[in-house]
């Protein structure tokens, strides 16, 4: 695109609700910058779905586009219906770690297994941010939260690797400190067919940072940079050395028939058999 990027072109004239220092505005900006660089003048060819949580406010009502706000954890089933009914639309799901791999875990796994042709962007702030800072499936081990004052006693879920194991065609993880890598990853994901998953580790100063011992946003972003390990390097590193590290990069990129392609191929086959008989 030769035209200069302006985020306002893609947003409604509404005040954003996010806390000062939140990583979500960075993710919004990065996503819309990727859309711009792909040549989309508007969001007319997109439909966005989101559930409940801070991250679910990214598209609705702020994107100047069609969007559906669903019950907690139910954005992927709604996205399934939209994509099967309107296969030419770009269907994108935004949600937090609690929304996507907490209450919405089963929908996440089965969408990847079916290879549903949608893009899921999960903002992982490592805590239930909107409801008071409770421990989440992705909270790092021994991290203090509102419900684990002595530290989390559970190992965190690796959502990006889970997406790979379940059958995703594209799965990647970045942080808000890697916005250019994230932008290029989003551009690739938008142009890829099949189930695509991008996890973005993001700072939440209000509900996570202060309890985890971070003094300010700069300290959190510095921690992201210093503790991120590229996947090609992680493959040569011991599991012990990778504790408390964030593995970033593209975990898988492959082509499989989508559920929509499979369904339409089956319909065609049934019709042909019926005509022959």
CORMOTA-V940427 format. One record per residue. RES is the residue in one small letter. BURIAL is + if it has 24 or more other C-alpha atoms within 12 Angstrom, else -. D_FIRST is the distance of its C-alpha to the first C-alpha in Angstrom with 1 decimal. Layout:
BEGIN
res | burial | d_first
RES | BURIAL | D_FIRST
RES | BURIAL | D_FIRST
END
This chain:
BEGIN
res | burial | d_first
x | - | 0.0
x | - | 3.8
x | - | 5.6
x | - | 7.7
x | - | 8.5
x | - | 11.9
x | + | 14.1
x | - | 16.3
x | - | 14.1
x | + | 15.1
x | + | 18.6
x | - | 21.9
x | - | 23.8
x | - | 26.1
x | - | 27.4
x | - | 26.6
x | - | 29.9
x | + | 29.4
x | - | 31.8
x | - | 30.9
x | + | 29.5
x | + | 28.6
x | + | 25.8
x | + | 24.5
x | + | 22.2
x | + | 20.5
x | + | 20.0
x | + | 18.7
x | + | 16.1
x | + | 15.2
x | + | 15.1
x | + | 12.9
x | + | 10.4
x | + | 10.5
x | + | 10.2
x | + | 7.1
x | + | 5.5
x | + | 7.4
x | - | 6.0
x | - | 9.2
x | + | 9.7
x | + | 13.1
x | + | 15.6
x | - | 17.7
x | - | 17.7
x | + | 18.8
x | + | 22.3
x | + | 23.2
x | + | 26.7
x | + | 28.4
x | + | 32.0
x | + | 33.9
x | + | 33.1
x | + | 30.9
x | + | 27.9
x | + | 28.4
x | + | 27.5
x | + | 23.8
x | + | 22.8
x | + | 25.9
x | + | 26.2
x | + | 23.2
x | + | 20.2
x | + | 19.9
x | + | 20.6
x | + | 23.7
x | + | 25.4
x | + | 28.9
x | + | 30.9
x | + | 33.6
x | - | 36.8
x | + | 36.7
x | + | 35.6
x | + | 35.2
x | + | 31.4
x | + | 31.2
x | + | 34.0
x | + | 32.3
x | + | 29.0
x | + | 31.1
x | + | 32.4
x | + | 29.1
x | + | 27.6
x | + | 30.8
x | - | 31.0
x | - | 27.3
x | + | 26.1
x | - | 22.8
x | + | 21.6
x | + | 19.7
x | + | 22.5
x | + | 22.0
x | + | 25.0
x | + | 25.0
x | + | 28.4
x | + | 30.5
x | + | 32.7
x | + | 35.8
x | + | 34.1
x | + | 32.7
x | + | 35.3
x | + | 38.2
x | + | 39.2
x | + | 36.5
x | + | 37.4
x | - | 38.9
x | + | 36.0
x | + | 33.6
x | + | 35.8
x | + | 36.4
x | + | 32.8
x | + | 32.1
x | + | 35.3
x | + | 34.4
x | + | 30.9
x | + | 29.5
x | + | 25.9
x | + | 24.4
x | + | 22.6
x | + | 24.8
x | + | 23.7
x | + | 26.8
x | + | 27.0
x | + | 30.1
x | + | 31.8
x | + | 35.0
x | + | 37.1
x | + | 37.6
x | + | 36.0
x | + | 36.4
x | - | 40.1
x | - | 41.5
x | + | 40.5
x | + | 42.4
x | + | 42.2
x | + | 39.6
x | + | 39.3
x | + | 36.9
x | + | 38.9
x | + | 39.8
x | + | 43.4
x | - | 45.8
x | + | 43.2
x | + | 44.9
x | + | 43.7
x | + | 45.4
x | - | 47.3
x | - | 47.8
x | - | 49.2
x | - | 50.6
x | - | 47.5
x | + | 46.0
x | - | 48.3
x | - | 45.9
x | - | 43.5
x | + | 39.8
x | - | 38.2
x | + | 35.5
x | + | 33.2
x | + | 30.7
x | + | 33.5
x | + | 35.0
x | + | 31.9
x | + | 32.3
x | - | 36.0
x | + | 35.6
x | + | 33.3
x | + | 29.6
x | + | 27.2
x | + | 24.9
x | + | 26.2
x | + | 24.9
x | + | 25.9
x | + | 24.3
x | + | 25.2
x | + | 23.6
x | + | 24.2
x | + | 21.8
x | + | 18.6
x | - | 16.3
x | + | 18.3
x | + | 18.3
x | + | 14.5
x | + | 14.4
x | + | 17.4
x | + | 16.1
x | + | 13.2
x | + | 16.0
x | + | 18.3
x | + | 16.3
x | + | 16.1
x | + | 19.8
x | + | 22.8
x | + | 25.8
x | + | 26.8
x | + | 24.2
x | + | 25.3
x | + | 23.7
x | + | 26.2
x | + | 25.1
x | + | 28.1
x | + | 27.9
x | + | 30.2
x | + | 32.6
x | + | 34.6
x | + | 36.7
x | + | 38.1
x | + | 37.6
x | + | 37.2
x | - | 40.4
x | + | 42.6
x | + | 41.1
x | - | 42.1
x | - | 38.8
x | - | 39.3
x | - | 35.8
x | + | 32.1
x | - | 31.7
x | - | 34.5
x | + | 32.9
x | + | 29.5
x | - | 31.6
x | + | 33.5
x | + | 30.5
x | + | 29.4
x | - | 32.9
x | + | 33.9
x | + | 30.9
x | + | 31.7
x | + | 29.3
x | + | 30.5
x | - | 31.5
x | - | 33.6
x | - | 35.1
x | - | 36.3
x | - | 38.6
x | - | 39.7
x | - | 42.7
x | - | 42.5
x | - | 44.6
x | - | 42.1
x | - | 39.2
x | - | 41.0
x | - | 39.1
x | + | 36.0
x | + | 32.5
x | + | 31.4
x | + | 27.6
x | + | 25.4
x | + | 25.0
x | + | 28.4
x | + | 28.0
x | + | 25.7
x | - | 27.5
x | - | 27.8
x | + | 30.5
x | + | 31.2
x | + | 30.1
x | + | 32.7
x | + | 31.3
x | - | 31.5
x | - | 35.0
x | - | 36.2
x | - | 35.1
x | - | 36.6
x | - | 39.8
x | - | 39.9
x | - | 39.6
x | - | 42.3
x | - | 44.6
x | - | 44.2
x | - | 45.0
x | - | 48.1
x | - | 49.2
x | - | 49.1
x | - | 51.0
x | - | 53.7
END
